[in-house]
Amino acid sequence: MKVTESREGRIEPTAVKALLSEFARAKFLVLPEDYSEAKCSCRRCTDMASAVTNLSVGSVSHRVNHYYGCACAPKALFDLETAIDKAANSEQWTGDVSKQGPFGTTCFG
């Protein structure tokens, strides 16, 4: 069954605090803003998903566009995105995607 309506979830304040630690560990505020397929300058694979992560705290805001097929992105960004998905319980909407991988993709570089 395909669901087209928007979904909403909430996380506890303690989870938000833990996520802020993950943002700090990833040095998110100094990461480049664009790891898109078009901007990828290293090894890249086609037909992969993207994630856009935005952090706004007070007057500070930073956004990172991350194409999963771009190998330029640091592991810390992948780890941060995983922590966000876990805290938000994304599986309630996506199902278990942990075993999905780059099969059927083409890699360059």
Residue, then its C-alpha position, 0 to 999 in steps of 0.5 A: m500500500k502506497v501512502t501519500e499523506s504526510r506523517e509526523g513524529r516526536i522525540e523526547p528532549t533527552a533524544v534531542k540533547a543526544l542528537l546535538s552531541e552527534f552534530a558536534r561529534a560530526k563537526f556538522l557546522v563546518l561540513p561543506e553544504d553540498y555533497s550532491e551528485a552534481k558536486c561530487s568530485c570523487r568516487r560516486c555511484t548512481d541511483m542512490a538516495s539523498a538526505v538533506t540535514n538542517l540544524s538551526v540553533g538560535s541564530v546559527s543555521h547550517r544545511v548539508n545536502h548529501y547524495y549517498g552515492c558520493a564517497c567524498a562525504p565523511k563517515a561522521l555524516f553517515d553516522l549522524e544521519t543514522a543517529i537522526d533516523k534512529a532517534a526519529n524511529s524512521e523505520q515506522w515509515t520506511g520499514d527496515v532498510s538496513k540491508q539495502g545497498p548499492f546493488g544495481t548502481t554504477c560507480f565512477g571515479 
